[in-house]
Amino acid sequence: LIGRLMFELPEEMGLIAVAVRQTQGKGRGGNVWLSPVGCALSTLHISIPLHSNLGQRIPFIQHLVSLAVVEAVRSIPGYQDIELRVKWPNDIYYSDLMKLGGVLVNSTLIETTFHILIGFGFNVNNSNPTICINDLIAQFNKEEGTELQPLSADCLIARTVTVLERLIEIFQEKGPNGVLPQYYKYWIHSGKQVRLRDERGPLAWIVGIDDFGYLQVHEEGKGVESVHPDGNSFDMLRNLIVPK
């Protein structure tokens, strides 16, 4: 529905679809996305000019959305220490332990405008099958003696979109350097090691993200190089990254 509507609306008009639950949720690489009641689920349409900072670096959109989800929680006064983080390229994590959300971006270029459909979903209120944001808040209250209130999916979707708008404005004005310091503040990869090519490949250290949103690693004796995810094989537990 939103894919058809987006071409019928004026460019300056925003469009978002919000679901209470999904029966055919999609993940990366054709994976199924579990979407029970209690998750924040939405698809957002945005337009990005091709000849703009972000239009020349479209892969960055998934990073901006992941950051916006984390910021939606951690920018609330009192909630800044909730251990919500981003995992490259498109996941939201509890610390570096458990995934509780993800982002899927589809883009269509028509003349000089990218029409972007951003699907994002994250677990707000389900303790199973992994963990949810309100569990993290309850755990924080118990450990710190605070009385932070649970958050609602509606609130977090609204905050995510608002934060994303601000991040896009900053990126369009300043490029990657305008947002990367905040992204690195919340990402889980600083100082982590990975193996390149296969499980017995050379070790490399993750150092950051390049100007186009790809991961940069430093292999001893070879300097810094950019690498791409191999489908769904970028798995922290296996430490595999396949350069292209």
N, C-alpha and C positions, 0 to 999 in steps of 0.2 A: 504493500500500500504506500509506504513512505517513498519507495523507489519510483513510483509513478507520480506521486504528488510533487516531488521536489522540482520537476521541470515545469510545473504549472504555476508556481508562485513567483512573485517578484524577488529579485536577488537579495534585497535588503530584509526579507522576511525570514525569520528563523522557523525551524520545523523540528519537532521531537515527538517520538512515539514512546510511551511509557507502558510497560506491561506489569501486571501483578504477578503473573507467572507465564512461562513459555512452554509450549509443548514440542517445539522443533528448534530449540536453541542451537546455534552453530558456534563451533570453536575454530581454531586454526587447522589447516590441513584436512578439513572435512570432519573433524572431531565433533561429537555431540556435546553440547553444553547443558549441564543440569541446571534447571531454572525453577525451583520450587517457590512457593509463597514464602516471603521473608527475605528475598533478595531484591536488590535494586537493579532493575533491568530496563534498559532504554536504548533507542537508536536515535542518533542526532544527525541532522543534515547541516553541513556548513559549505560555504563557497569560498574558494581560495584562488585569487588571481595567479595564473601561471607565472607571470613575470613579477613575482614578489619573493621576499626572503623564504617564506614557507613554501610557496609554489615551486621553488627550485630545490626544495628539500622535503618532499612529501613524506618520506619515511619517518620524519620527526613527529608527525602527528600522533602516532601511537604512544610515543614517549611523553608528549605533552598531556595526553588524556590520562595515562597512568599516573603522572605526577599530579594532575588535577584531582583525581580520586583521593590520593593520599593527603593532599593539601586540604581537601574538603573537610576532612576530619581534623587534621593536625593544626589547622589555622583557627580552630575554635578555641577561645580562651579557656585554659584548663586542660585541653585535650592534646596539647603539643607533644607530650611524651608517650602517647599511645603508640605502640611499636608496629605501626603500619608502614610498609616500605614498597619500593618498586623493584621489580626484577626485569632486566632487559630480555626481550624487547617489549613485552606487552602484558606483564602480569603484575598483580598486586599481592603482596605477601605479608604474613605475620612474621616479623623479624626475617630470618632466612630459613624458617622452619616449615611453613605451610602456606599454600596458595589459597587465597580467598576471593580472587577476582581476576578478570581479564578484559582485554580490549581487542576488537576485531575491526579493521578499517578497510573499506572498499572505496576506490576512487574511479571516477569517470571524467575524462578530459573532453570538454566540448568547446571548440574554438580556443579561447584563451582563458577558460575558467575550469578549475577542478571542482567537481561536485563530489563531496566526501560524505559517505555514510559511516558513522562511527557507532558501532555496537559496543556497549560496555555493561558488564554485570558484575556485581560483587555481593558477597554474603553479609547481610546486615544482622540477621536475627535467627539463623539456624545453627545450633551447636553441632549438627551432623551434616554431611559426613566428615568435615574437617573442623573448622572453627569459624567464628563470625566476629564482626566488629564489636557487637555488644558484649560478647564474651570477653574480648580484650579489655573493654571498658570496666566490666565487672571485676576482672582479675586485677586491673590497675587500682580500682577502689579498695580492694581487699589488701593489696600490698602497701598502698600509700596512705590509707585511711581517708581517702577523699570520698565525695558523694556525687561524682559525675553522673548525669542522667543518660539512659540509653538513647540512641539516635534512631530516627525513622528513615526508611528508604526514600520517601518523598523529599525529606529535608536534604539528604545527601546527594540525590540526583540534582536538585536545584543548585546546591552549593558547587557540585562538580562542574556544571555547565557555566556557572558564573566565574569560577576560577579559571576554567579553560578559556573563556573569552579574554580574560586578562592576560593569560600566558601567550595566547596567539598575538595579541596586540604587542606585547613585549618582544616576541620573536620577530614579528614583522618590522619592528623598529630597530632592533639590535642584533638580530640573528641568533645563532646557537649560544653565543657567549652570554646572552641576556637571561637564559633560563638554565644553562648547565650547572652553575653553582648550586642552585636549589635542587636540581635533579640528583646531583652527586650527594647532596646532604642526606637524601632518603634512599639511595639505591643500596643494594646488598652486596655489591661485587668488589668493593675497594680492597685491594691487596689479595684477591683470590687468584688461585692458580687454575689453569685449564690445560688439557692436552689437545694438541692440534692434530687434525686428520683422522686419528683413530686412537684406540685405548692405549696403544704403546707409542704413540707419537710424542714429539718433543713437548716439554713443559713450557708454558708461557704465562706471564702475569697480565691480568686485566688492568688496563691503565685509564680507560675512558671511552668516549664516543667521538667519532670523527664528525666532520661538518655535514655529513649526510645521514647521521643517525646509526651508522654501523659501529660494531664493537671494535675497539682498538686493543691489541695485545702486544706485549713486549717479549720476544723470544731472545734469550741470551745469545749475543753475537750477531743478531740479525736486525736489531732495531725494532721499531714499532710498525705494525701492519694492521690493516682493517680486515675483519673477517665477517662472514655472513652466517646466519643460522642455516643448518641443513634440514629444511622441513621442520619437523618437530623434535629433532634429535638434540637440540640444545637443552641438556639436562644437567642441572647442577650436581646431581649425585654421581653421574658418570663422567663429568668433566670433559665433555666432547664439544669441540667447535670445528667445523670443516671450512677452511678458507675456500673461496671461489676465485 
